Structures are given as structure tokens and as C-alpha cells.
Amino acid sequence: MTVLEQPGAYRPTPPPGWQPRADAAPLLPDPEPYRLLGTAAAADISPDLLTRLHRELVRGRRYNTQATALTRQGRLAVYPSSTGQEACQVAAGLVLEDRDWLFPSYRDTLAAVVRGLDPVDALTLLRGDWHSGYDPHAHRVAPLCTPLATQLPHAVGLAHAARLKGDDVVALALVGDGGTSEGDFHEALNFAAVWHAPVVFLVQNNGFAISVPLAKQTAAPSLAHKAVGYGMPGRLVDGNDAAAVHEVLAEAVRRARGGGGPTLVEAVTYRIEAHTNADDATRYRPDSEVEAWRAHDPIALLEEAMRDRHLLDDEGVRAARESAERFAADLRTRMHQDPALDPMALFEHVYADRTSQLREQAAQLRAELDAEAADAGKGE
């Protein structure tokens, strides 16, 4: 079968006989971000799901504040906080099956923790230790990606390979609005659509690429509209409405798993904290803007909806916060313990079979370590 004989293959026809390859209308996102909390549809949301979302949001907020504090104490080299974006992180961590894969960016450690990764392991890369801190294959969480958007083609490749093998696997790739300005974003979406790969792209549009506002990155009506140009559906959702983000992502994952191909989801949210601890956000955004978004806090939105349905009271809020405090205390205790580092681990997980140069360097380091140990023994 040639490329032109494949189903849906494009055969160029001169006007007026030319027809578009696909109808664009079904691919267009809603004109406004999709919401559930505060609407009549909120009454149909599973109480168990709301309770789980609330518990994870409260724990996630405490995780963010604790990690930020650890950075100030010198226990982390840097921490890109997701405070304000917890609804996106929590939903992404909950919608996947164990066999699926999560492809996070550097700001998405919370999503990895919600998926089940030990928080100390999730923060190891930001601590400056080891290669990534965890076994990606064991947890189905790709290494945290610091270069913008390079995780997206990786997600597409894995999803496409799984489809070719007949494996029931979906990849969920996370990226910020700044990452959509990278070539990797274009390449990933184009390949995903052409290959009909089972992958979901979640763009957390928090308003800024460090200090560059979205208006200086794109003139598109929304980032979700970009999906149409690649031939996949785009979804626009309120990124602070945890229930809505969970529903939209779950639907996109089901679609991908059922052979429907990729989906681009834009979650409109806001980065309450600075880009990282090295950033001064007051130089490019007013405090009044931050306060307006604090009024649309994902935890407050969910708690209000749950109280309206009598699913949450003051005792429930207190219990969730106390559980989060215990989680943070355990994280703090373990992060204050100096790790036992093996210098020889420098050569692990670089190549499946070490190159001659690495073998030579490893032998040299081993000899130096043995000599240091021998000298230390003589001094005792």
C-alpha cells in the first residue's frame, strides 16, 4: 500500500473540485473555557472523585509551599512552583492507568507525586543529585524535562510505538504556554496527528513564559485553536476547576485509548508564585493581577462546591490540612538528611554499554577513590 492509498490520504485536486481533508468544525474548541464547578452539572460529579480531588489539592498546595521553603533553606537548588496550578497537576496525575505514561516538564513534580512517585525522588533532580532520582520505566513517569517542550516528541514516539505493538498505552504530555512557542511543540503535534498516536497534550496556560506574556507569544484566538491546524480536536478548560480538568483529560485519554488519536487540551490557569525562586515576578506583573487570580483559587472553588452539596464541612477541611501537614513534615525530615552519594554512580544510566572513554574515566575515578580510602586508613 502506498501513502496515497492509505485511508484519508490527500489527493490534490485543482479548484473548484478541491475539498478540505477534514471538517474543521468538530475540531474547534469551545468559545469559553469549559467549567463544571458552580454549574448545574456539578451535582452529577461523583462524591468520591470530589473528595479525592480535594485531598490531593490540599496536599499539593502544602507540597508546593514546603518545596519552596526547602529551596530557601538551601536543600533544593531551584524549585519551579505550581501554586495556583494544582488542579491541572492533580487531574493529570489521576486520569492515567498504571500502564500509561506521564511526560512532565520541570514544573510538574506535583503531577508525578500524585501519580505515586515518592516526593523526595521527584525533587532529586532539582536538588542536584543523580540523574533524575527515579526509574522512569518502573513508575511510567518520564524524566523531568528542563529544556522547553522536548518531552513532547518523546511522548509521541512512545505512544506511536505502543500503537504499532498493539499495547493499550496512552501518553499524557504536559507543557506550559511558553513551550508552545518551541519547534518541538509543532513537530510533536504534527507527528501525533499524522500517526494517529494515542497521546494527549495538556498545555497549562499560566499566562507567562517566565516574564513574556501570552500576547507576545501568539496571535491565535487560544492555544487550543492551534489543534485545528494539525487535524486534532482542541479543548479549552478552566484550569482552576479541578473537576472540569479531570473530566476533559479523562475524555481525551478515553478517546486516545479507543483509537481516536491525539487531543490538545488548553487549561487556562495562573502561576501565583514567581517563575522560580530566582525570579522577581513584580517586575512584569502587578500585584492586583495576582490577587484577582487568588480569588479564583482551585482549592476554594472546589471546597465551595463540596460544601454546597454537603460533602465537606470544617472537620473535613481540617482533616485534609492535617494530613497534608504530616506529608510535608515527612518530606521536610527526609530532605534535611544528607544523601549518601556514590561517585561511581556518575557513570550509571548514561549508555546501555559504556563507551571506551567512559570505561577509562570510571577506572581512573575508581583508582582515585581507592587511593583516598587507603590514605584515610593509614591515618587512623
GUGUGU-149869 format. One record per residue: residue in three letters; x, y, z of N, C-alpha, C, O in turn. Coordinates in steps of 0.02 Angstrom, whole numbers, plus 50000, padded with zeros to 5 digits. Example, Ala and Ser with C-alpha at 12.3 -4.5 7.8 and 13.67 -1.06 7.14 Angstrom:
residues 2
ala506604971650390506154977550390506604983550390507124983450423ser506424988850354506844994750357506455000250394506705005750402
This chain:
residues 380
met500424994050000500005000050000500445006250000500895006950042thr500325010749955500695016949953500385021950001499835020950027val500745027550012500485032750057499815035350032499365036550071leu499755036249966499135039049938498555034149940497985036049930glu498705027749952498175022749956497915021750027497435018050038gln498235025050075498005024350144497345028050154497205032950120pro496935025750202496305029150216496415036450233496855038150274gly496025040750203496085047950216496665051250182496825057050196ala496995047750136497565050650102497355056650060496815056750031tyr497785061650058497645067850023497815067049949498375065349931arg497325068349907497445068249834497305075249808496735077449806pro497815078849787497725085749766497275086249705497375082849655thr496785090549710496305091649656496265099149644496195103049691pro496315101349582496295108549569495595111349584495095107849578pro495565117749603494915120949614494525120749548494825121049494pro493855120349551493435120649610493305113949642492895113449688gly493625108649618493495102049646493845100649711493715095549744trp494305105049731494685103949793494215103749853493745107549858gln494365099249900493995098749963494485098350021495025095550013pro494305101050078494745100450137494805093250158494345089250147arg495365091550188495485084650209495005082550263494825076650268ala494795087250305494335085650360493925091850375494115097450360asp493345090750405492915096150426493215099250489493325095750539ala493355105650487493685108950544493225110050603493455110550660ala492575110350591492105112250644492145107650705492155110250761pro492165101050698492195096750758492845097350797492885095250855leu493355100250766494005100750799494065107050841494505107650883leu493615111950829493675118450862493505117950936493045114350956pro493865121550978493705121651050493095125851064492865129651021asp492825125251124492275129451145492505136751146493095138051156pro492035141451137492235148551138492455150951207492825155851212glu492235147551260492425149251329492705143051363492515137451346pro493145143951411493415138151447492855134051480492415136851513tyr492875127651472492375123151500492425123051576492975122651603arg491845123351609491835123351682491305118451706490815117051672leu491425115751766490935111451799490725114251867490135114851881leu491215116151908491065118651975490675125251969490855129651931gly490145125752008489725131752005489185131451952488815136351944thr489145125851916488615125051866488145119551889488275115951937ala487575118851853487095113651870487385106751862487185102051897ala487875105951816488175099351804488595096951863488755091051867ala488775101451908489185099551965488835094552010489155090752046ala488165094552008487785089952050487875082652030487735078152069asp488125081551969488205074651945488905071851955489045066151938ile489355075951982490045073651991490075068752049489755069752101ser490445063352040490505058252092490775061152157491295064452156pro490435059952213490695062352278491385059652294491805063152322asp491505053352275492165050452288492715054152249493265055252274leu492555055952187493045059552147493175066452177493755068552181leu492655069952199492745076552228493165076152291493595080352304thr493045071052331493435070152393494165068852378494605071552410arg494285064652327494985063152308495325069352280495895070752296leu494975073052239495255079152211495425084152266495955087252265his494975084852314495095089552369495705087552410496125091752425arg495745081252427496305078952467496975080152431497465082352461glu496975078752366497595079652328497755087052317498345088852317leu497255091152309497375098352301497685101352364498165105252361val497395099552421497655102252485498365099752497498805103652517arg498475093452484499155090652492499625093852442500205095352459gly499395095052381499815098052330500015105152346500585107152334arg499545109052375499715115852395500255115752449500725119752448arg500175111152497500675110752551501345108252524501875110352548tyr501325103852476501935101552443502305107452411502915108052418asn501935111652377502245117452345502565122152395503135124352385thr502205123752449502485128352498503095125252533503565128752550gln503075118752545503635115452578504245115252532504805116652554ala504145113752469504705113552422505015120452413505625121052407thr504595125652413504855132452409505275134152470505795137252464ala505035132052528505415133252590506085129552589506595132152611leu506085123452563506705119552558507205122952512507815122452523thr506965126352462507415130052417507745135752455508355136752448arg507355139352494507645144852533508135142452585508585146152605gln508045136252607508495133352657509105130052626509535127352661gly509155130252560509735127552526509705120152512510195117152491arg509125116952525509055109852514508865108152442508935102452420leu508625113152405508495112452334508865118052298508915123552323ala509125116552239509475121652201508975126552171509115132452166val508395123952152507875128052120507215124452128507205118252131tyr506665128152130506015124952130505525129152090505355134752110pro505275126452034504755129851996504075127952026503825122452013ser503775132352064503155130852099502565130352051502535133852001ser502095125952068501475125452031500885127952073500315125952061thr501035132252122500495135152163500015139052119500215143352080gly499375137452125498865140352082498675135852024498135136351996gln499135131352006499025126751951498885119551975498905114851935glu498755118752039498695112052067498135107952035498185101852030ala497595111252012497045107551982497285103851920497085098151908cys497705107051880497985103751820498435098051840498405092651811gln498855099151889499335094051911498975087951939499145082251922val498485089151981498135083652014497735079651962497755073451962ala497375083051919496985079551868497425075351823497255069651807ala497995078151803498455074451760498715068151795498815062951763gly498835068751859499105062951896498595057551909498775051851924leu497945059251904497435054451921497105050951862496815045551870val497135053851802496735051151747497045045151712496695041651675leu497675043751724498015038451687497955031651722497895031351783glu497965026451682498025019651709498755018151726499205021751704asp498875012951765499555011351785500015010051724500605011551727arg499735007351670500135005651612500295011751568500715011351524asp499955017351580500055023351540500695027051561501005025351611trp500865032051522501475035951535501315043351544500905046151508leu501655046351592501625053551603502285056651582502825054251600phe502245062051543502845065551520502825072651548502515077051519pro503165073851605503125080351638503675085151616504175083251587ser503545091551629504075096651622504355097951691504165094651740tyr504815102651696505145104051760504665106651813504815106251872arg504085109451793503615112151842503095107051865502645108651903asp503155100851841502625096051851502785090551901502545084951895thr503205092051951503375086952001502755084752040502705079052060leu502285089452050501675087652088501275082352051501015077752082ala501215082951985500855077951946501175071051955500825066051960ala501835070951956502195064551966502065061752036501985055752044val502035066152086501905063852155501195061152160501075056052191val500715064552129500025062152130499975055352095499575051152115arg500385054352045500385047852010500685042352053500605036452037gly501025044152107501285039052153502025039452165502295035352202leu502375044152134503095044752143503255047552212502915052152235asp503765044752245503995047352309504205054652299504595056152254pro503955059352341504115066452331504865067952335505105072452301val505225064252377505955065252380506265063452313506715066952289asp506045057952283506305056052217506105061252164506495062752119ala505495063852170505265068852121505695075152124505775078552073leu505955076852183506335082952191507095081952183507475086752187thr507295075852173508015074252171508385078152117508925080752128leu508095078552057508415082152003508505089452021509025092452006leu507995092452053508025099452072508495100552131508695106252146arg508665095052163509155095352218509865095352192510325097352226gly509945092952131510605092552101510925085752109511525085052097asp510535080752130510805074152141510615069452084510085070052054trp511045064952069510935059352024510665061451957510715067351939his510385056751918510175058351850509455061051848509335066151817ser508995057551880508315060151884507985058451950507465061351967gly508275053851987508015052252052507555046252055507385043952110tyr507345043851998506885038151998506955034351933507245036751884asp506685028251933506695024051873506075025651832505525023851852pro506145029051775505565030951736505125024951715504515025451716his505445019451697505065013751673504645010651730504085008551719ala504925010451790504565007451846503945011451864503445008651885his503985018051856503425022351877503005024851818502485027951828arg503235023451757502895026051697502855033651699502365036651679val503395036751725503465044051726504135045651694504655043851720ala504115049051638504725050851603505135055751646504855059051690pro505785056351634506185061051673505925068151666505685070151613leu505975071951721505775079051718506175082551663506785081751659cys505825086251622506135089251564506245096751574505755100551577thr506865098851579507015105851587507015109751521506745115251519pro507315107151467507255110651403506525110851381506165105851386leu506305116651359505595117551344505355112951288505635112851233ala504835109251303504425105351255504775099351225504485095951183thr505395097851244505725092151214505415085551234505525080351202gln505015085551289504675079451310504095077651264503865071951264leu503855082451225503265081151183503405076251127503015071551118pro503935077051087504085071951037504225065151068504075059951038his504525065051128504645058651162503985055151177503915049151166ala503495059051200502835056151215502505053351152502205047951154val502575057051098502275054651035502625048251012502285043650989gly503285048051017503645042150996503445036051036503345030651008leu503385036851102503185031151143502475028951126502335022951120ala502015033851118501325032151104501265028751036500885023951028his501635031150987501615028250920501895021050921501615016550890ala502445020150958502735013450964502235008650997502165002950976ala501895011051049501405006851083500845004851036500614999151036arg500635009550995500095008150947500325002950896499934998450879leu500935003550873501194998750824501244991750855501134986750821lys501414991350919501484984950953500814982150976500774976250995gly500294986150973499654983850997499564984451072499114981351100asp499994988351105499944989251177499414994551193499354999651159asp499034993151245498494997651266498795002951312498705002751373val499145007751282499515012851319499345019751292499305020751231val499245024551337499145031551319499685035651351499875034351408ala499935040651316500435045351344500095052051356499735054551313leu500215054951414499975061651430500575066151439500985065051483ala500635071251396501215075651396501005082551421500525085551397leu501375085151470501235091651499501725096851473502315095451463val501465102851463501895108251439501575114851459500965115251469gly501975120151464501705126751479501575130751416501755128551361asp501275136551424501135140651365501775142751329501775143351268gly502315143751367502945145651335503205140151291503525141551240gly503075133851309503305128251269502975127851201503245124751155thr502385130851194502035130651129502385134851077502225134451018ser502855139051098503245143151051503855139551025504235142250984glu503965133451049504545129551028504385125250967503815123150957gly504895123850927504795119550869504595112450888504235109150851asp504815110150946504635103450969503885102650976503605097250964phe503545108050996502815107851002502495106550934502065102150928his502715110250884502455109250816502595102150791502145098750766glu503205099950799503395093350774502995087850808502775083050776ala502915088450874502555083350912501835082950890501575077450878leu501495088650885500785088550866500695086150795500215082550780asn501145088050751501085085950682501175078450675500775075050643phe501695075850706501805068550703501235064750736501005059750710ala501005067250793500465063850829499835063250787499515058050786ala499665068650753499055068550712499135064150651498685060350634val499715064650618499825060650558499845053250575499565049050538trp500165051550631500215044550651499605042150691499555036250707his499155046750707498565044850746498775041750813498495036750835ala499275044850843499575042050904499115043050964498785048250969pro499095038251010498685038951071499025043251123499295040751173val499015049751112499355054451157498905060351170498525062551126val498945063051231498565068951250499065074351270499525073051310phe498975080251243499405085951260499025090651306498485093051288leu499295091851365498995096651412499425102851416499985102651442val499175108351390499515114751395499245118451455498655120351457gln499675119551504499475123551562499645130851547500205133051557asn499155134451525499245141451506499195145651569498655147551591asn499785147051599499785150951661499935158351649500075162051695gly499905160351585499945167451569500625170051549500675175151515phe501155166651570501825169251557502325163751541502315158351570ala502775165251494503365161251482503935164851518504265169251489ile504045163151580504455167051627504135173951633503665174951671ser504395178851596504115185651600503745187751536503475193251533val503735183451486503425185151422502685183251423502525177351428pro502225188251419501515186651420501295183051356501625183451305leu500735179551362500495175551305500375179751243500485177451187ala500155185951252500005190251194500625191451151500555193051092lys501215190751179501825191651141502095185051114502625184951082gln501735179651126501935173151100501515170851041501765167450996thr500885172751041500435170350989499865175250978499665178851023ala499615175350915499035179350899498415174850889497895177350868ala498485168450904497925163750896497365165450945497495168350998pro496735163850928496185165150974496285161851042496115164751094ser496565155951042496765152451102497285147351081497365145951022leu497645144651129498125139451112497775133051090498055129251050ala497175131851115496795126051094496615126351020496535121150988his496545132350993496395133050921496955130350877496835128450820lys497555130150904498115127650864498005120350844498295118050794ala497605116750881497475109650866497185108750797497335103850763val496765113350775496425112650711496925112250654496825108350607gly497455116150657497945116050604498315109550597498615108050545tyr498295105450650498635098950648498145093250634498355087550623gly497495094750636497005089550622496805085550683496635079650677met496815088750741496595085350802496115090050839496145096150829pro495695087350882495235091750920495605095750973496085093351003gly495375101850984495635106051037495105107051090494515108151074arg495295106751153494835107851209495095113451251495695113851266leu494655117851271494815123551313494455122651379493845121751380val494825122851435494525121351500494785126251553495355128651548asp494365127651602494575131651660495075127551699494895122651731gly495705129551698496235125751729496225125851805496615122251836asn495795129951836495745130151908495125126251933495015125751993asp494745123651887494165119451902494395112151898494415109251844ala494575109251955494875102651956494415097351925494655092951890ala493775097851939493305092951912493265093551836493225088451801ala493255099551810493215100551738493845098151703493805094851651val494435099651731495065097351701495085089751701495295086651652his494875086651756494865079351760494405076451708494585071551675glu493815079251699493345076651650493605077251579493565072451541val493875083051562494125084151494494715079551480494755076651426leu495185078951527495755074551517495545067251513495795063551471ala495075065251556494845058251555494515056651488494615051251461glu494135061351462493815060351397494335059851342494275055651297ala494855064051344495385063851294495785057351298495975054551247val495905054951359496265048651368495845042851341496115038351308arg495195042851355494755037551328494745037751253494755032551220arg494725043651225494725044351152495365041451122495345037851073ala495935043151153496575040651128496615033151134496845029751089arg496385030451191496425023351202495965019451154496115013751136gly495415022651134494945019451089495125020051016494735018050973gly495705022951001495915023650931495715030150899495775030850838gly495495035050940495275041450912495825046250897495705051450866gly496445044750918497005049150904497125054350958496825053951011pro497555059150944497765064050994497265069651006496815070850965thr497345072951063496945078751081497395083951112497855082251150leu497275090351096497635095851128497155099251177496625101651157val497345099351241496935102451293497305108651319497885108151340glu496975114351317497255120351348496875121751413496275122651413ala497245121851468496955123451533497165130551552497755131951561val496675134851558496805141851574496885142551650496405141651687thr497485144051672497635144351744498105150251757498155154751715tyr498435150251813498885155851830499415153551878499285149651924arg500015155951866500585154451910500615159751964500835165351953ile500375157952024500335162752079501035164852102501155170752115glu501485160052108502165161652130502585163952070502365163852013ala503195165952085503665167852032503845161751990503705156152008his504165163051933504365157551888504765152251926504625146351922thr505275154551962505645150352009505865154852066505695160852067asn506235152052114506485156052168506995161352145507155165852183ala507235160752083507725165552056507385171252018507725175451989asp506715171352017506345176051976506015181352021505785179852076asp505975187451996505605192852029505005194551986505055198551939ala504435191552002503835192351959503545199351963503155201251919thr503715203352015503435210052020503695214651965503425220051955arg504195212451930504475216651876504055216351812504135220551768tyr503615211351807503235210851744502485209651754502125208751705arg502245209551817501525208951827501325212351892501695211951941pro500745215651893500545219251954500245214552007499995209151990asp500285216552069500005212652123499255211852116498965206752136ser498925216852087498195216552079497995210752034497465207752044glu498405209251985498255203651940498305197051978497885192651970val498815196452019498915190352059498325189452107498065183952115glu498105194952139497565194452187496905192552153496505188952182ala496805194852091496195192952055496175185452043495645182352046trp496755182552030496785175252019496745171452085496505165852087arg496975174452140496895171252205496155170352222495975165652257ala495745174752197495025174252208494725168452168494155166552180his495105165852121494885160152080495305154052097495475150052054asp495475153452161495925148052184495595141252176495015140352192pro495965136352150495665129752137495415126252200494915122752197ile495745127152257495525123952318494875127152343494405123652362ala494855133852342494255137352364493655135652320493095134752345leu493755135252254493215133552209492925126652224492315125752226leu493375121852236493145115052250492805114552318492295111252325glu493095117852368492795117552435492095120652435491645118052468glu492005126052400491335129252396490835124452365490275123752390ala491035121252310490575116552276490415110652320489845108252321met490915108152357490795102352400490355104252460489945100252482arg490445110152487490025112352542489305113152519488835111552556asp489205115552458488535116352432488175109652428487565109352434arg488545104252416488245097552412488295093752478488145087852481his488515097252530488575094252597489065088352596488975083352632leu489575088952555490095083852551490725085752591491195081852597leu490725091852618491305094252654491075099052708490635103252697asp491375098452767491255103152822491925105252851492455103352827asp491885109152904492505111752935492965106052958493575106552953glu492665100652983493055095053006493415091652948493985089552955gly493075091152891493385088152832493965092352806494475089652785val493885098952808494425103452787495015102652834495595102252812arg494875102452899495405101752949495775095152940496385094852945ala495405089752927495725083252919496175083152858496725080352860ala495955086252803496365086452743497005090452755497545088552731arg496945095952791497535100052805498025096552853498625096952844glu497755093052902498195089452948498565083752912499155082552925ser498215080452867498545075252827499095078252784499635075352776ala498965084052755499455087452714500065089552756500625089352732glu499945091652818500485093652862500935087652878501545088352879arg500635081852890501035075852903501455074052842502035072152848phe501155074752784501515073552721502115078252715502665076152698ala502005084752728502535089652723503085088552775503675089352760ala502885086552835503375085352888503835079552869504435079852880asp503545074352840503945068652819504415070652763505005068652762leu504165074552716504585076952661505155081252688505735080552667arg504995085752734505495090252762506045086252798506635087652790thr505835081352838506315077352876506795073752829507395073752840arg506525070652778506945066752733507375071052688507935069052670met507135076952671507535081452629508105084652669508605086852639his508045084852734508585087652776509125082552791509625084252822gln509015076352770509535071252778510005071452718509785071052661asp510645072052732511125072252677511145065452642511225060352675pro511065065352578511065058952542511755055752541512265059252540ala511765049152542512395045452536512535044552462512205040752427leu513035048152437513165048152366513765043652349514265043552384asp513685039952295514225035752269514485039052206514135039352156pro515105041652207515365044952147515355040552085515315043152029met515395033952094515395029452036514715029352001514665027151943ala514195031652035513535031852004513505036951947513035037051907leu514025041051943514075045951888514045042551820513815045551772phe514265036351817514315032951752513715028451738513675025251686glu513245028151785512665023851776512125027351733512055033451734his511755023351695511185025651657511375030951605510965035351589val511985030651579512185035051525512125031451459511815033851412tyr512445025551455512385021151397512225014051422512435012151476ala511865010351382511745003351400512404999551404512504995551450asp512845000851357513524998251358514015004051358514015008151312arg514415004451410514855010251417515345010751358515595005651333thr515475016851338515965017951285516665016951314516755016651375ser517145016551271517835015651294518055021551337518425020751385gln517825027651318518015033551357517725033251427518065034851476leu517095031151432516785030651498517115025251541517195026051601arg517295019651509517635014451546518295016951573518485015451629glu518645020651532519295023351553519205028351610519585028251659gln518705032751604518585037651657518365034351722518565036351776ala517935029151716517705025651775518285022151811518325022151872ala518735019251772519315015851801519765020951837520035019551890gln519845026751806520255031951836519955034351902520315035051952leu519295035551902518975037851964519005032352017519105033852076arg518905026051997518935020652045519615020352078519665019252138ala520145021252039520815021152066520925026952115521245026052167glu520665032852098520745038552143520375037452208520625039252261leu519775034652204519385033452265519725028252308519745028952370asp519995022952278520345017752315520965020752350521115019052407ala521315025252313521905028352343521725032752402522075032752453glu521175036452396520945040652452520755036352511520915038052568ala520425030852498520225026452553520825023452587520845022752648ala521335021652548521945018752577522315023852620522565022252673asp522345030152596522685035452634522295036752699522595037952752ala521635036652694521235037852755521345032152805521355033352866gly521435026152781521565020452825522225020852860522295018652917lys522715023652826523385024352857523365029452914523745028952962gly522915034352908522915039552958522535037653021522575041253071glu522185032153020521805030053078522245026653131521995024553183
